[in-house]
Amino acid sequence: MNIAARDITKVRKFAELLDPNAQERTPEICKHSPMTFEPSEIPIERVISRRVHEAEKRDLWSRVWQFACREEHIPNVGDQYVYDICNRSYVVVRSAPDRIQAFENVCLHRGRRLVDGPACAQQMKCPYHSFTWNLDGSLKSAPSGREFLGRSRDDWKLPEVLVDSWEGFIFINPDPAAGSLASFIGELPKHFARWGMRDRYVSVHVAKKIRCNWKLAQEAFMEAFHVSTTHPQSLLSTGGEQSQYDVFGNFSRAMTNYGLPSTIIDWTPDEQDILDNAVERTIDKEQLLKVEDGVTARDVLEAGQRARLRELLGDKVDDFTSNEMVDFYYYTLFPNFHPWGAFNELVYRIRPHEDDHRTSVMEILLLSPFKQGERPPPAPVSWVDFDDAVADDPTIGALGRVFDQDMFNLPQQQLGLEATSRKTIILAAYQEMKIRHFYELHKKWVG
């Protein structure tokens, strides 16, 4: 049996081995792995070339559905949220109680950005000359109107882009000929149907600037192959090499067990060792929990998670499997949207920093559940500069140390790829399947 086949056999029963009832309670759509298992090579040019960056601006960011903001960012009529991608800027507006629109964020007079950041107003007014637009994009007023008598009001309508939403996530698409968001995301809603992502709020929002191409940045969060080396402190409670990977149309998924030791360590930790390791890394405080006889670390982690969620969700929490309470489900919707499933709460958006192909921004959002009728306001974005540590941001807690370990590798990967005489990157047959899938889609969009 070759290495890839052995890995597949090892993880194929991911849910069933740990939760006997998982097959009964997990939708059939969540059991799928259609890709062939062969190593592949990716041209290095795709991640270091300015030419590819320009092609992405033309063929990808101007044509693809992309996550812009959450509905809770614009809950009231007049709320406005700015979304930037490369050299383009868009303003997402709640123009009526049940209507969301998005426009190019540019004044049609002299080209100044129309909206500088999150705002709430019954109009959009350019700070330069006071040209003013209604929330639906129609011109409201212009100074010295006689100066522009040769132009009709239609000439002054803000260019509009497509908008749609899924589970509270607002997506935009600048291409008027694009297909629907529903057709683009395919069966993704079936995977998330149980988890109530609409009934979450942004409790943390951190944006980290990184010195590497946006594709390299997101690769680091699409596999668990790196965990044993990059995050060695996790070996007692996370088995990255035991992950399962699957692809579905325009999205992919990985599932990694938690509360189980890695198979690469050469000794067997007891359940208390596993629990201490898990809790110390995630809640950053002294461990007071004990593993009683006949109980596993996973049992304790599950009980704690159920108790926390019961306060928010009530008895609905009993409908979820042990895997949903404990393990990691992390999805990637092409090109750069990374929502975690179940109750891990993480969501990533990774995009180019400004119009630079050598730097990127990774946004880390925590989508937390809340008691019905008590939705808190979304957290404002907290920016972390290139040379600053995510762990120093007071909003993110102990998770910041884990992200900093990932960030340590990325600038060095960018420099290494720019220095090598090789022409390709070699990807693992199975454990880097999500990355392979991403580049297959990238090639279709950016040929």
Phi, psi and omega in degrees: 000129180283170186300314182299315181296322179296318178299319181297317179298322183294325186255356189300329181263035185316304185279319190293324183292327185265338180219103183302336182266003185299321182298325182285329189253353179261128182304145181301330183296342183271015179235095192198137176202079190275346187287150172282158186250084180226137176298150182221164180239138181245130177301128179300330180306330183295341182243357180236354191267133172294327179299319178293321177302316179294323177294324176296319178300321183279315191256343184249292187294339178268000186227344190258153172290132183217140181294125182253314181192179175262153177302326181292344175289337180226064185284336187246151176303129183101347178292139184226139182225131183264130175239123181248141173216116185055236182265008181255151178222139181228148175244124179263129190230136167272101186272345176204165183306325182243024182223131175239132178232164177219143185224157169299131187272064184217131173291133183280001178274288184240007169090008176293150171303133186282317181238130185270338183184188180307136184209164172221114181202162179270014179199171173238112189243125179288127181290349185279303184232006176074020167299135190228135180243147172289167182295339178272007177091355178279151181291132178263313180200155177221139179290147177050057186305331181297338181291345188234033185297336182281359183249135176278165180295332178295330178296339185258009179283132181297134176300126185257148176241162182292145179224140172205169181220156175215124177051038178087352176271126179265128179246149173236158174214117181289349185271112181295342180263007183292152172290178184288158174299320181301318180290330181287317184276346173060235187270009179306318179302329180292327179292323186262004187301329184277346197255356171058051181293335177295326182269050175231166174224155181282101181272338177218140177214103181243137178240115183253126175277134186229142178271069173196163177298148184300330181288320176297320181300315185282336175304324183295345183242019181247005178207159176254009180301328185275350193300315186296331181266313184282328181235061186297339179293349184265359191298332182284344185228359180222125178255083184301324182287353179263017184282157174248140182235140180215154177232149184214093176062244182269008178221164180222169183213146168234149176228127182234133178290147176232148182083014175231143181285155175294146179283354182273345179283148188261021174216166185250107177289152175276172186297328178292321176301316182297314182294316179301318180296316182296313186285322179300325183282334190256328183247352170057045174209167185301136181281121179247350183281145178238145177266114181282164178301137178082004181240146179257165175301321178298322178300318181292316178299318179296315181299319179295318179294317179298319180296319179297314183286333180297326178296334183259322188252349182071211185288353175302335183297337181289346181280350187262147183283168175300319179300318180294331179283329193244318193275174183256125174241112183233123187254157171227119171260121181304138004264338193212024184251125188231082176272137173271143181271181180056232187236032174285335170078348184282144170219133176243145165228125185235124186214166177299145173277114184053230182246041186246124181280353182255000177224161184211172175233127173253118176263130180246117178244141169254119178259105187257143174289162180214163178293142182304131179083004182234043182295120175285162175289154179292146177292141175290157180288138177245118186270137176242119186287172187308313187262009179260154183270139175298324182297338179281348177285126186289348186273341192259342175073208187296337179300334183301325180294323179294315179297323180295327176297319177294317183296332181299324183283328197292313177299325179290328176293318178300313181295321180296317180291329177285340184263341188286152174272351179289158183253346186224159170257135179262126180254144178297152185295317185245310189289344176249031181299319180298322179292317176303314181299317179302314184287333172296317177291320180301320180295326179293322181276320183240082188291000000 
